[in-house]
Amino acid sequence: MKKLIAVVGIALMAGAAQAGGNVDAGKALTEKYACFSCHGKDFNTPIDPSYPKLAGQHRDYLEHALTAYKRGDGANGRNNAIMTGQVKPLSNQDIKDVAAYLHSLPTSLATHR
Ligand code: HEC
């Protein structure tokens, strides 16, 4: 019985690690798709003040935003001439990895004043 509990515990932990996304894989993806070319190399200094800062943003928010661009005009979707094209090659796991990486970066976003 103890052994069974340990196995279930490990399986749950492995699932959680994957659900949270992989920081290194996310970093590689942002380099592959050159996300920094607009959002800034530290993801804190976008090339235009109207472009969002992403460093340290909440992971679930980032996942939600990227998934919404993938949905486009559909329910709960988000349409943007620039970002719709950017998310096209990203799989659901890629989105989780990118969100984990961006969340891990030092932020200049305010959480409270
Ligand atoms: C050509 C410039 C450009 C590139 C390249 C780019 N983005 Fe964006 N990104 C933008 C702009 C502009 C917005 C704001 C769009 C809007 O108003 O919905 C945005 C919005 C976002 C948002 C939503 C932020 C929020 O606060 O809601 C996320 C997340 C994001 N980008 C991630 C990425 C990732 C990941 C990549 C690389 C795969 C990437 N971007 C590549 C310009 C770019």
Backbone and ligand atoms as CSV (ligand in chain L), in Angstrom:
chain,resi,resn,atom,element,x,y,z
A,1,MET,N,N,0.834,-1.207,0.000
A,1,MET,CA,C,0.000,0.000,0.000
A,1,MET,C,C,0.868,1.256,0.000
A,2,LYS,N,N,1.897,1.247,0.862
A,2,LYS,CA,C,2.791,2.411,0.918
A,2,LYS,C,C,3.430,2.681,-0.434
A,3,LYS,N,N,3.828,1.563,-1.091
A,3,LYS,CA,C,4.487,1.678,-2.387
A,3,LYS,C,C,3.536,2.325,-3.404
A,4,LEU,N,N,2.282,1.904,-3.365
A,4,LEU,CA,C,1.287,2.436,-4.297
A,4,LEU,C,C,1.141,3.952,-4.090
A,5,ILE,N,N,1.079,4.353,-2.835
A,5,ILE,CA,C,0.926,5.791,-2.542
A,5,ILE,C,C,2.128,6.570,-3.083
A,6,ALA,N,N,3.333,6.002,-2.911
A,6,ALA,CA,C,4.531,6.681,-3.409
A,6,ALA,C,C,4.479,6.824,-4.925
A,7,VAL,N,N,4.051,5.776,-5.613
A,7,VAL,CA,C,3.977,5.820,-7.080
A,7,VAL,C,C,2.978,6.878,-7.524
A,8,VAL,N,N,1.818,6.908,-6.882
A,8,VAL,CA,C,0.801,7.903,-7.234
A,8,VAL,C,C,1.356,9.309,-6.988
A,9,GLY,N,N,2.068,9.463,-5.885
A,9,GLY,CA,C,2.651,10.774,-5.552
A,9,GLY,C,C,3.616,11.241,-6.623
A,10,ILE,N,N,4.471,10.360,-7.083
A,10,ILE,CA,C,5.450,10.725,-8.119
A,10,ILE,C,C,4.732,11.082,-9.420
A,11,ALA,N,N,3.721,10.292,-9.758
A,11,ALA,CA,C,2.970,10.562,-10.982
A,11,ALA,C,C,2.320,11.944,-10.904
A,12,LEU,N,N,1.779,12.283,-9.755
A,12,LEU,CA,C,1.141,13.597,-9.592
A,12,LEU,C,C,2.169,14.715,-9.725
A,13,MET,N,N,3.346,14.509,-9.118
A,13,MET,CA,C,4.389,15.534,-9.184
A,13,MET,C,C,4.842,15.746,-10.630
A,14,ALA,N,N,5.002,14.642,-11.374
A,14,ALA,CA,C,5.425,14.753,-12.772
A,14,ALA,C,C,4.376,15.528,-13.558
A,15,GLY,N,N,3.105,15.232,-13.297
A,15,GLY,CA,C,2.018,15.935,-13.977
A,15,GLY,C,C,2.056,17.411,-13.674
A,16,ALA,N,N,2.310,17.765,-12.410
A,16,ALA,CA,C,2.332,19.176,-12.016
A,16,ALA,C,C,3.465,19.910,-12.713
A,17,ALA,N,N,4.635,19.258,-12.815
A,17,ALA,CA,C,5.777,19.919,-13.444
A,17,ALA,C,C,5.455,20.240,-14.892
A,18,GLN,N,N,4.784,19.304,-15.570
A,18,GLN,CA,C,4.453,19.532,-16.965
A,18,GLN,C,C,3.378,20.593,-17.105
A,19,ALA,N,N,2.387,20.535,-16.221
A,19,ALA,CA,C,1.295,21.504,-16.299
A,19,ALA,C,C,1.831,22.918,-16.121
A,20,GLY,N,N,2.919,23.062,-15.327
A,20,GLY,CA,C,3.461,24.394,-15.061
A,20,GLY,C,C,4.314,24.927,-16.192
A,21,GLY,N,N,4.715,24.101,-17.121
A,21,GLY,CA,C,5.551,24.562,-18.220
A,21,GLY,C,C,7.019,24.497,-17.869
A,22,ASN,N,N,7.850,24.442,-18.897
A,22,ASN,CA,C,9.286,24.280,-18.721
A,22,ASN,C,C,9.994,25.585,-19.098
A,23,VAL,N,N,10.679,26.175,-18.114
A,23,VAL,CA,C,11.300,27.492,-18.299
A,23,VAL,C,C,12.341,27.479,-19.423
A,24,ASP,N,N,13.190,26.448,-19.441
A,24,ASP,CA,C,14.253,26.399,-20.462
A,24,ASP,C,C,13.677,26.237,-21.864
A,25,ALA,N,N,12.667,25.366,-21.973
A,25,ALA,CA,C,12.023,25.178,-23.280
A,25,ALA,C,C,11.356,26.479,-23.713
A,26,GLY,N,N,10.759,27.196,-22.769
A,26,GLY,CA,C,10.100,28.462,-23.085
A,26,GLY,C,C,11.093,29.507,-23.563
A,27,LYS,N,N,12.266,29.563,-22.915
A,27,LYS,CA,C,13.313,30.512,-23.324
A,27,LYS,C,C,13.727,30.226,-24.767
A,28,ALA,N,N,13.945,28.936,-25.065
A,28,ALA,CA,C,14.355,28.550,-26.421
A,28,ALA,C,C,13.296,28.968,-27.447
A,29,LEU,N,N,12.029,28.825,-27.090
A,29,LEU,CA,C,10.951,29.187,-28.021
A,29,LEU,C,C,10.922,30.695,-28.273
A,30,THR,N,N,11.115,31.498,-27.224
A,30,THR,CA,C,11.090,32.959,-27.433
A,30,THR,C,C,12.275,33.392,-28.289
A,31,GLU,N,N,13.380,32.633,-28.210
A,31,GLU,CA,C,14.532,32.947,-29.071
A,31,GLU,C,C,14.254,32.511,-30.504
A,32,LYS,N,N,13.690,31.313,-30.656
A,32,LYS,CA,C,13.376,30.787,-31.983
A,32,LYS,C,C,12.430,31.731,-32.724
A,33,TYR,N,N,11.411,32.241,-32.036
A,33,TYR,CA,C,10.411,33.078,-32.697
A,33,TYR,C,C,10.672,34.578,-32.511
A,34,ALA,N,N,11.818,34.917,-31.895
A,34,ALA,CA,C,12.244,36.317,-31.753
A,34,ALA,C,C,11.175,37.215,-31.128
A,35,CYS,N,N,10.539,36.729,-30.082
A,35,CYS,CA,C,9.521,37.521,-29.375
A,35,CYS,C,C,10.133,38.804,-28.808
A,36,PHE,N,N,11.411,38.748,-28.480
A,36,PHE,CA,C,12.110,39.904,-27.891
A,36,PHE,C,C,12.234,41.051,-28.873
A,37,SER,N,N,12.110,40.761,-30.193
A,37,SER,CA,C,12.298,41.837,-31.175
A,37,SER,C,C,11.237,42.920,-31.007
A,38,CYS,N,N,10.119,42.606,-30.392
A,38,CYS,CA,C,9.093,43.621,-30.091
A,38,CYS,C,C,8.983,43.878,-28.587
A,39,HIS,N,N,9.046,42.804,-27.802
A,39,HIS,CA,C,8.792,42.943,-26.365
A,39,HIS,C,C,10.045,43.311,-25.572
A,40,GLY,N,N,11.204,43.415,-26.243
A,40,GLY,CA,C,12.443,43.803,-25.559
A,40,GLY,C,C,13.241,42.593,-25.129
A,41,LYS,N,N,14.569,42.713,-25.116
A,41,LYS,CA,C,15.381,41.529,-24.852
A,41,LYS,C,C,15.226,41.028,-23.416
A,42,ASP,N,N,14.855,41.923,-22.497
A,42,ASP,CA,C,14.573,41.488,-21.127
A,42,ASP,C,C,13.055,41.345,-20.900
A,43,PHE,N,N,12.272,41.536,-21.951
A,43,PHE,CA,C,10.805,41.493,-21.891
A,43,PHE,C,C,10.224,42.538,-20.943
A,44,ASN,N,N,11.050,43.572,-20.665
A,44,ASN,CA,C,10.629,44.689,-19.818
A,44,ASN,C,C,10.676,45.998,-20.590
A,45,THR,N,N,11.324,45.974,-21.759
A,45,THR,CA,C,11.580,47.200,-22.515
A,45,THR,C,C,11.088,47.035,-23.955
A,46,PRO,N,N,9.737,47.033,-24.136
A,46,PRO,CA,C,9.201,46.869,-25.489
A,46,PRO,C,C,9.633,48.010,-26.400
A,47,ILE,N,N,9.659,47.731,-27.704
A,47,ILE,CA,C,10.146,48.720,-28.666
A,47,ILE,C,C,9.170,49.864,-28.861
A,48,ASP,N,N,7.950,49.733,-28.381
A,48,ASP,CA,C,6.956,50.796,-28.501
A,48,ASP,C,C,6.178,50.824,-27.182
A,49,PRO,N,N,5.875,52.022,-26.676
A,49,PRO,CA,C,5.182,52.086,-25.378
A,49,PRO,C,C,3.803,51.407,-25.384
A,50,SER,N,N,3.226,51.198,-26.565
A,50,SER,CA,C,1.913,50.540,-26.612
A,50,SER,C,C,2.046,49.019,-26.597
A,51,TYR,N,N,3.274,48.501,-26.674
A,51,TYR,CA,C,3.484,47.054,-26.629
A,51,TYR,C,C,3.653,46.630,-25.169
A,52,PRO,N,N,3.004,45.535,-24.777
A,52,PRO,CA,C,3.012,45.173,-23.351
A,52,PRO,C,C,4.356,44.628,-22.842
A,53,LYS,N,N,4.647,44.959,-21.573
A,53,LYS,CA,C,5.771,44.331,-20.861
A,53,LYS,C,C,5.304,42.960,-20.415
A,54,LEU,N,N,6.152,41.955,-20.582
A,54,LEU,CA,C,5.734,40.587,-20.276
A,54,LEU,C,C,6.493,39.974,-19.101
A,55,ALA,N,N,7.689,40.503,-18.788
A,55,ALA,CA,C,8.534,39.888,-17.756
A,55,ALA,C,C,7.812,39.870,-16.412
A,56,GLY,N,N,7.722,38.673,-15.825
A,56,GLY,CA,C,7.151,38.540,-14.488
A,56,GLY,C,C,5.636,38.571,-14.461
A,57,GLN,N,N,5.001,38.730,-15.623
A,57,GLN,CA,C,3.534,38.694,-15.660
A,57,GLN,C,C,3.056,37.330,-15.149
A,58,HIS,N,N,1.856,37.303,-14.579
A,58,HIS,CA,C,1.324,36.037,-14.067
A,58,HIS,C,C,1.279,34.983,-15.171
A,59,ARG,N,N,1.700,33.798,-14.811
A,59,ARG,CA,C,1.773,32.697,-15.766
A,59,ARG,C,C,0.395,32.358,-16.359
A,60,ASP,N,N,-0.606,32.282,-15.492
A,60,ASP,CA,C,-1.938,31.902,-16.004
A,60,ASP,C,C,-2.503,32.991,-16.912
A,61,TYR,N,N,-2.167,34.244,-16.604
A,61,TYR,CA,C,-2.625,35.330,-17.479
A,61,TYR,C,C,-1.961,35.212,-18.864
A,62,LEU,N,N,-0.662,34.962,-18.873
A,62,LEU,CA,C,0.061,34.828,-20.152
A,62,LEU,C,C,-0.494,33.669,-20.973
A,63,GLU,N,N,-0.722,32.545,-20.298
A,63,GLU,CA,C,-1.285,31.382,-20.986
A,63,GLU,C,C,-2.640,31.720,-21.574
A,64,HIS,N,N,-3.437,32.415,-20.774
A,64,HIS,CA,C,-4.785,32.777,-21.211
A,64,HIS,C,C,-4.717,33.711,-22.425
A,65,ALA,N,N,-3.818,34.713,-22.353
A,65,ALA,CA,C,-3.714,35.696,-23.446
A,65,ALA,C,C,-3.260,35.007,-24.735
A,66,LEU,N,N,-2.247,34.154,-24.646
A,66,LEU,CA,C,-1.727,33.496,-25.853
A,66,LEU,C,C,-2.766,32.544,-26.443
A,67,THR,N,N,-3.479,31.839,-25.573
A,67,THR,CA,C,-4.528,30.930,-26.048
A,67,THR,C,C,-5.648,31.733,-26.715
A,68,ALA,N,N,-5.956,32.901,-26.159
A,68,ALA,CA,C,-7.017,33.744,-26.733
A,68,ALA,C,C,-6.634,34.200,-28.141
A,69,TYR,N,N,-5.353,34.538,-28.358
A,69,TYR,CA,C,-4.917,34.923,-29.711
A,69,TYR,C,C,-5.080,33.733,-30.660
A,70,LYS,N,N,-4.828,32.536,-30.162
A,70,LYS,CA,C,-4.996,31.351,-31.022
A,70,LYS,C,C,-6.465,31.169,-31.399
A,71,ARG,N,N,-7.364,31.465,-30.456
A,71,ARG,CA,C,-8.801,31.327,-30.755
A,71,ARG,C,C,-9.245,32.379,-31.755
A,72,GLY,N,N,-8.572,33.517,-31.785
A,72,GLY,CA,C,-8.929,34.567,-32.731
A,72,GLY,C,C,-10.319,35.109,-32.489
A,73,ASP,N,N,-11.140,35.104,-33.514
A,73,ASP,CA,C,-12.472,35.700,-33.427
A,73,ASP,C,C,-13.481,34.847,-32.662
A,74,GLY,N,N,-13.091,33.618,-32.316
A,74,GLY,CA,C,-14.031,32.710,-31.654
A,74,GLY,C,C,-14.361,33.144,-30.236
A,75,ALA,N,N,-15.167,32.306,-29.545
A,75,ALA,CA,C,-15.555,32.598,-28.177
A,75,ALA,C,C,-14.308,32.739,-27.313
A,76,ASN,N,N,-14.310,33.725,-26.415
A,76,ASN,CA,C,-13.172,33.998,-25.533
A,76,ASN,C,C,-11.891,34.244,-26.308
A,77,GLY,N,N,-12.007,34.633,-27.563
A,77,GLY,CA,C,-10.825,34.869,-28.378
A,77,GLY,C,C,-10.361,36.312,-28.306
A,78,ARG,N,N,-9.195,36.557,-28.862
A,78,ARG,CA,C,-8.618,37.890,-28.877
A,78,ARG,C,C,-7.966,38.037,-30.243
A,79,ASN,N,N,-8.281,39.095,-30.923
A,79,ASN,CA,C,-7.761,39.258,-32.266
A,79,ASN,C,C,-6.829,40.460,-32.303
A,80,ASN,N,N,-5.657,40.267,-32.835
A,80,ASN,CA,C,-4.709,41.371,-32.978
A,80,ASN,C,C,-3.876,41.100,-34.215
A,81,ALA,N,N,-3.758,42.111,-35.046
A,81,ALA,CA,C,-3.087,41.944,-36.339
A,81,ALA,C,C,-1.674,41.395,-36.162
A,82,ILE,N,N,-0.987,41.799,-35.106
A,82,ILE,CA,C,0.399,41.356,-34.908
A,82,ILE,C,C,0.455,40.010,-34.194
A,83,MET,N,N,-0.182,39.904,-33.040
A,83,MET,CA,C,-0.004,38.705,-32.209
A,83,MET,C,C,-0.689,37.448,-32.766
A,84,THR,N,N,-1.743,37.608,-33.518
A,84,THR,CA,C,-2.421,36.433,-34.083
A,84,THR,C,C,-1.438,35.602,-34.897
A,85,GLY,N,N,-0.606,36.269,-35.681
A,85,GLY,CA,C,0.394,35.564,-36.475
A,85,GLY,C,C,1.483,34.959,-35.612
A,86,GLN,N,N,1.851,35.646,-34.524
A,86,GLN,CA,C,2.949,35.177,-33.667
A,86,GLN,C,C,2.630,33.858,-32.981
A,87,VAL,N,N,1.391,33.661,-32.571
A,87,VAL,CA,C,1.062,32.461,-31.791
A,87,VAL,C,C,0.749,31.254,-32.666
A,88,LYS,N,N,0.585,31.468,-33.961
A,88,LYS,CA,C,0.181,30.373,-34.859
A,88,LYS,C,C,1.030,29.112,-34.702
A,89,PRO,N,N,2.390,29.217,-34.684
A,89,PRO,CA,C,3.174,27.977,-34.603
A,89,PRO,C,C,3.214,27.364,-33.207
A,90,LEU,N,N,2.675,28.022,-32.191
A,90,LEU,CA,C,2.820,27.525,-30.819
A,90,LEU,C,C,1.773,26.462,-30.483
A,91,SER,N,N,2.236,25.321,-29.945
A,91,SER,CA,C,1.319,24.294,-29.447
A,91,SER,C,C,0.874,24.696,-28.041
A,92,ASN,N,N,-0.096,23.966,-27.494
A,92,ASN,CA,C,-0.549,24.264,-26.131
A,92,ASN,C,C,0.597,24.107,-25.132
A,93,GLN,N,N,1.446,23.091,-25.342
A,93,GLN,CA,C,2.592,22.907,-24.444
A,93,GLN,C,C,3.594,24.045,-24.628
A,94,ASP,N,N,3.814,24.489,-25.871
A,94,ASP,CA,C,4.704,25.628,-26.119
A,94,ASP,C,C,4.220,26.851,-25.331
A,95,ILE,N,N,2.913,27.080,-25.347
A,95,ILE,CA,C,2.336,28.240,-24.650
A,95,ILE,C,C,2.624,28.141,-23.151
A,96,LYS,N,N,2.476,26.937,-22.594
A,96,LYS,CA,C,2.756,26.740,-21.163
A,96,LYS,C,C,4.231,27.024,-20.866
A,97,ASP,N,N,5.114,26.547,-21.765
A,97,ASP,CA,C,6.550,26.736,-21.563
A,97,ASP,C,C,6.928,28.212,-21.663
A,98,VAL,N,N,6.398,28.905,-22.670
A,98,VAL,CA,C,6.681,30.332,-22.851
A,98,VAL,C,C,6.176,31.115,-21.627
A,99,ALA,N,N,4.974,30.773,-21.167
A,99,ALA,CA,C,4.403,31.475,-20.010
A,99,ALA,C,C,5.274,31.256,-18.771
A,100,ALA,N,N,5.777,30.026,-18.592
A,100,ALA,CA,C,6.628,29.731,-17.432
A,100,ALA,C,C,7.915,30.552,-17.503
A,101,TYR,N,N,8.498,30.650,-18.706
A,101,TYR,CA,C,9.742,31.414,-18.866
A,101,TYR,C,C,9.512,32.905,-18.605
A,102,LEU,N,N,8.510,33.492,-19.253
A,102,LEU,CA,C,8.270,34.926,-19.091
A,102,LEU,C,C,7.954,35.261,-17.628
A,103,HIS,N,N,7.196,34.369,-16.980
A,103,HIS,CA,C,6.854,34.584,-15.570
A,103,HIS,C,C,8.100,34.564,-14.681
A,104,SER,N,N,9.113,33.797,-15.083
A,104,SER,CA,C,10.307,33.634,-14.235
A,104,SER,C,C,11.240,34.846,-14.292
A,105,LEU,N,N,11.021,35.755,-15.240
A,105,LEU,CA,C,11.942,36.884,-15.428
A,105,LEU,C,C,11.688,37.994,-14.413
A,106,PRO,N,N,12.759,38.751,-14.075
A,106,PRO,CA,C,12.580,39.882,-13.147
A,106,PRO,C,C,11.605,40.900,-13.748
A,107,THR,N,N,10.677,41.382,-12.943
A,107,THR,CA,C,9.604,42.223,-13.463
A,107,THR,C,C,9.738,43.681,-13.039
A,108,SER,N,N,9.165,44.584,-13.837
A,108,SER,CA,C,9.016,45.969,-13.399
A,108,SER,C,C,7.529,46.302,-13.286
A,109,LEU,N,N,6.678,45.274,-13.416
A,109,LEU,CA,C,5.239,45.492,-13.273
A,109,LEU,C,C,4.922,45.663,-11.793
A,110,ALA,N,N,3.971,46.565,-11.489
A,110,ALA,CA,C,3.584,46.785,-10.100
A,110,ALA,C,C,2.498,45.802,-9.716
A,111,THR,N,N,2.631,45.175,-8.538
A,111,THR,CA,C,1.567,44.297,-8.066
A,111,THR,C,C,0.636,45.065,-7.132
A,112,HIS,N,N,1.160,46.151,-6.511
A,112,HIS,CA,C,0.302,47.030,-5.697
A,112,HIS,C,C,1.004,48.359,-5.558
A,113,ARG,N,N,0.259,49.378,-5.180
A,113,ARG,CA,C,0.843,50.718,-5.023
A,113,ARG,C,C,0.771,51.154,-3.582
L,1,HEC,C1,C,6.032,42.272,-34.262
L,1,HEC,C2,C,5.971,42.571,-32.822
L,1,HEC,C3,C,5.671,41.435,-31.850
L,1,HEC,C4,C,6.276,40.194,-31.802
L,1,HEC,C5,C,7.376,39.635,-32.679
L,1,HEC,C6,C,5.652,39.504,-30.671
L,1,HEC,N1,N,4.722,40.303,-30.070
L,1,HEC,FE1,FE,3.564,39.808,-28.464
L,1,HEC,N2,N,2.554,41.557,-28.620
L,1,HEC,C7,C,2.814,42.547,-29.556
L,1,HEC,C8,C,1.784,43.583,-29.454
L,1,HEC,C9,C,1.683,44.846,-30.295
L,1,HEC,C10,C,0.896,43.169,-28.421
L,1,HEC,C11,C,-0.391,43.855,-27.933
L,1,HEC,C12,C,-1.524,43.323,-28.804
L,1,HEC,C13,C,-2.920,43.646,-28.313
L,1,HEC,O1,O,-3.227,44.798,-28.079
L,1,HEC,O2,O,-3.710,42.672,-28.127
L,1,HEC,C14,C,1.417,41.899,-27.923
L,1,HEC,C15,C,0.831,41.169,-26.891
L,1,HEC,C16,C,1.358,40.017,-26.350
L,1,HEC,C17,C,0.830,39.331,-25.198
L,1,HEC,C18,C,-0.385,39.751,-24.373
L,1,HEC,C19,C,0.099,40.601,-23.217
L,1,HEC,C20,C,-1.008,41.161,-22.351
L,1,HEC,O3,O,-0.658,41.884,-21.391
L,1,HEC,O4,O,-2.185,40.885,-22.585
L,1,HEC,C21,C,1.623,38.251,-24.979
L,1,HEC,C22,C,1.487,37.233,-23.854
L,1,HEC,C23,C,2.638,38.248,-26.007
L,1,HEC,N3,N,2.463,39.345,-26.823
L,1,HEC,C24,C,3.643,37.288,-26.135
L,1,HEC,C25,C,4.466,37.163,-27.256
L,1,HEC,C26,C,5.279,36.009,-27.550
L,1,HEC,C27,C,5.376,34.780,-26.657
L,1,HEC,C28,C,5.902,36.257,-28.728
L,1,HEC,C29,C,6.810,35.330,-29.511
L,1,HEC,C30,C,6.230,34.018,-29.869
L,1,HEC,C31,C,5.500,37.586,-29.161
L,1,HEC,N4,N,4.614,38.094,-28.254
L,1,HEC,C32,C,5.959,38.206,-30.297
L,1,HEC,C33,C,3.873,42.567,-30.456
L,1,HEC,C34,C,4.703,41.491,-30.766
